[in-house]
Amino acid sequence: MRDDLELVKSAAMEAGAVAMRFFRRDPRVWWKEGNSPVSEADVAVDAFLKDALVGARPSYGWVSEEMERPEIREVEADRFFVVDPIDGTRAYLRGEDTWCVSIAVIERGRPVIGVIAAPALGEVFEVTADSPTRLNGAVCSVSRPGTSDRLRLAVPDAIRKRLDAAGGEPILAEKAVPSLAYRLALVASGRLDGTLIRPRANDWDIAAADLLIEKAGGLLCDRGGVPALYRSEGRRHGLLMAASHDAMARVRQLTRAIPD
């Protein structure tokens, strides 16, 4: 596992350097699924990562946001990579710093390696199933707000409006973070108490951060409290939430205002 972590961490950092070569330099952009941008930087980073990771671990499967179709093998790989070459492409194209490279290794449906590199911010998060979450080499953990503390949450605007309209527990609404992977990393490092994730998040948006949060003392789960499972063909998820175990009951209560 240590060898895999070093491979993934090195690849993520080099991929970040590839992305930085296009950053704030007006890369070519086109659209997929009608309203989702993809840039030449996304494609370049994806190609680099596939060569670096699958080249080093040819027996591992590959799931990426930028692949045309899931690469399902006749015999499913025991392990597979789940990659978002640039999570937060819209922020990236606007020249904002809050985007990242997100890579996970999945085994038996759960992440065992997770790395998120945010090169414009100089941050690298890393974790394995048998080691703690680290940010730039230092162990970090989720926050543990007191029962009387207002929860610091970053949520999409549509969810925030529903929470406001429901009139439940007041929260401290932090600035929205366009990159879901990075927003979850903020939960893992204690800079947010939690977040709610609207339905249709993909595996590559959450897989690496899922393990970061788990090993930092928190949980990423559905409204029933069940952690996500990841498949080699990829999947979309329903409403999700992330927080420390201490705050999860309060975050879960908030989801009553949000329909499926």
Phi, psi and omega in degrees: 000323178298320178297318178296319179299314181297321177298310184293317180298313179299316180295319180296318181292320177293322177298322176300321178295322176298314180298322182295336179293336178260346190294130181060028179235025174055059178294156176297143183226141169223180190237144175233153180052031173087314187220017181249118182282146170224138184244169176297336176292317177304314183293318180295317180294318179300315180297318178299314184293320179297318179295317183289319187274307180290330175299325180274334182228071186296343179276351181275145173283176187217124173231124182220150177300328188266001178283149185289324180208154177301136179265085183269124183268161180301320174246117184298135180295143177296327178229151175211152177275142170237120193230133164242107186298319171221105176270124187097042183301322180299315178297318179303314183290335176278355180083016178276161186274342191273067172226165185203166169259127185236126182223132174231153167248127183252137175221126181054040173086356182230150179289138176243345174224139175215132176222131172234121179247125177245084191295327180290342178257353181069034183238138174227119175260140179213152181195152168231169180295342180240025177214161182284164174288136179231144173240116184050040175090346182260135179298136178228165182213164177293161176285161177228077183294146175289162184297336179264356180280138173288137182285133175272105183239143169246120183223157175301152184303320182297321178289319179301319180296322177293320178295318178298317182292329182288337177067029179275213181301127178291144180237164169264102184280109178280165180302135179299142180247114186299325179276115180295318180301316180290323177301317178293325176296327176295326174293315181298328182265007174081007181275344168233148175282335180177180177203158171245140186241121182292157182302155177089014170296143179265163178307316184291342176287331194235343193299311181295316181293331178306310180289324175305313182292316181302311184281351174267000176102019181234197184210137168247123188205173174275182185292345175271000180087012184265125177296157181288149169245145186242139183240157184290343175267359181077159179201163172254151186245160174278200178301132179234160176217154180219138179186174170292159176301325181297323185264351189299320181300321180289319178295318179299324179298325180296331184292348178298337180277357187243121179287161177293000000 
